[in-house]
Amino acid sequence: MNTLFINIGAGEAFFMFLFLIVSLTPLIFAVSALIDLFKREFRHKSTDKVLLIVLIVLAPFVGSIVYYFFLRNNYPLKHRTF
């Protein structure tokens, strides 16, 4: 019988789980920062939006942290009109 069994111990499973969390964290931060970025208003500074998008896409972890802690409060939320 030709079957393939994967023998994974507790240590390997822990490191696989840790690797999964560490590798997905920048993606989650970048997506949430981009969603928040598109909800903001850039009335007089349209180039800021493009530069922030480039920063978040090229350096997801650092770009998201810079956006959330230093730049997010500089731009107000868009007002919804129905």
Beta strands, then each sheet from edge to edge (+ up, - down):
end
